[in-house]
Amino acid sequence: MTGEATAVEFDLATAKQEILDYCLRSMEYGLNFNTQGNISVRVPGVEDRFLITPTDLEYDRMTADDIVLVNGNSEVVEGRLGPSSEVTVHMAVYKRRPDVNAIVHSEPIFSNVWGVVGTPILGTLVNMVIYTKGDVPIMPFELSNNSAFGEHMCDVMGDLNAVVWANHGLLTVGPNLRDAFKTSVAVESAAKVQAYARALTDTPIVLEYGKLGITSAL
Ligand SMILES: [Zn+2]
């Protein structure tokens, strides 16, 4: 899926399968367990339509047909199941960030470690900094199943592509699902490196996005 895809080119069935594939991969990569996390994409070329994973269904029991089509008010347009309980969080991001076409929420261990420590995930790995566009901030704990959470989270994330929800998990965004997912993997890797590095030194060497001279947009 690309930002240039039209409504005709965008195949809903294929997009649902792609979401399911990334859900399964998120378990394989240790980003999620059980029913944790959720994924959504913006339907390109059609105003106000989004695909999102259903609420409370294990990924290994999910089929592509279980993915829910919703509008920006988090209302189900098509689907036999209810959308993720965090659907309003996703919709807040799509309203605030026209550059975002895909969102991945997961609950990986090392990102959560820094969430409870209250320390941002720093640029220990260039792979992460390129995707996140900076240190990953920590949002103080709030219950996530309401629209106020989404607004507060967008304030914390700003123009970055990742944010940690303290005592809960990680959310990453991107221009497409592949990049949003790669960002989640990259953040968790950097979080792990930061944990090991901080066991050895209080001052690990980290990268600053603004000093890398990256000009091409991801
Ligand atoms: Zn969650």
Boltz pocket constraint, residues with backbone or C-beta under 6 A from the ligand:
constraints:
  - pocket:
      binder: B
      contacts: [[A, 36], [A, 37], [A, 105], [A, 106], [A, 107], [A, 168], [A, 169]]
      max_distance: 6.0
